[in-house]
Amino acid sequence: MIQRFIELGEGYSDVYELCELARQMPDRVAHYLSLSTVKNEKNVTSLAILLNPAAQGGFQPVYICLEGVPDPNYTNNKRYTLFAETAKEHGHHVKELIVRPSTQFHESNLFYQYLIGIFQMNRLIKNN
């Protein structure tokens, strides 16, 4: 199975797009994720949806808004609220994980491999 991250931006419109993707493919969404970290001395979170693998080819996308949303554990914000409401609409809850910031990795590919390992350890995706 091939997991690949598809990066969206950090703004409101990007979170709206993430929620719209989830609404358009409710049967494929496996998990709604909030990945909290400290980046540049700020508490931020990445919002992501982890989709079930495609029927053919085993491709499993993870759509992510990377480290641009204030951490909801420290401040209320509309982007996180919208994401959590979308999850609730479809019978899910947001799974919260604490991760290292992307800036601690030399390449974004290494950061995403790290996240895949975190997802596997938390049994959100199957080990290959």
N, C-alpha and C positions, 0 to 999 in steps of 0.2 A: 504494500500500500504506500502511496506517495502522498505525503502531507506537504502542502505549500501555503505559505502566507501571502495574502493579497492585501497590500497596504493601502488604506484609505488615508485621508488627511486627518488633521486634528480639530477642525472647526465644527460648528453647528451643522453645516450642510453635510459634512462627512458622517456625522453620527446619524443624521436623518437618513442618509443613504444606507448605512449599516442596518438601521431598523427596517427600512423598506425592503432590503434584501431578505431579512428574516421573515417579514410578512409575506413576501412572494413565494418563499420556499419553506413553509412551516414544517412540512414532513421531513425535510432534509436537516433542519437544525437539531443538532445533538445537544449542544451546550451554549449558554450565554456566559461569558467570562469577563471578570474584572481583574486585571493584573496590576496590583499596586506596587509602587516602588518610590524611591527617593531619587530624583534626578535634578542636578544643579541646586541642591538644598531645598527642593520643593517636593511636596507629597503629591504625586500624580498617579493616574491609573490609565491603563490601556483597556479599551473596550473591544471585545472580540466575539464573533460567533464561530463556533466549530461545527462544520457540517458533517453529516454522515457521508461515507464514501459513495462515489458514483457507482451505479449498478455495473457499468462496464469500465474496466481500466483501473478501478480502485483508487481514483484520485480523490483526496480528501482536502478541500480548501479550508483555510482559516482566514476569515476577513477580519482585519484589525485596524483600529484607530489608535496609533501608537503614541503613548505617553503624553497626550495632550489635554486630558480631562483632569481637573482637580480631583484629588482623592475624596470620595464621598464620606469617608470616615473622619475627615477633618473640616470639610466645608460642603454645604448643600449646593448642588448645581443642577441646572435644567437638563444638561446633556445626559448625566447619569440617570436622572429621574425618568427621562424619556426612554432610555435603554431598559431600565428595570420594568417600566410599565409595558413595554413591548414583550419582554420575557413573560410577564404575568399573564398577558392576553393569550399567550399560547401555552399556558400551563407549565411554564418553566420558572425557575428562580435563578438569579445571577450567582454563579460560583465565584467566590473571591479567593485569589491566590496572591501571595507576596513573592515577588521575583526581583532579581537583580536588574538594574537599569541597562538599557542597550549600550550606553556609553562605556560600559566596562568590557565591551567586546570589540576587537579590532575590526571585525567585519559584521555586517548585518546578518549574513548567512550563519555565522557562529552563534549569534544571539538567538536566531530562530531554531537552530538545532538544540540549544539549551532549553528553549520553551517546549519543544517536542518532548524532550526528556522529562521535563516537569509534568507535562500532560500524561505521559506514560506512567510515571510514578504515582500519579493521582488517579489512574485508571480512567482517564477521560478519553484516551485513544488506546488502541491495542498495540502491543509491541510487535514490531515487524518480524 
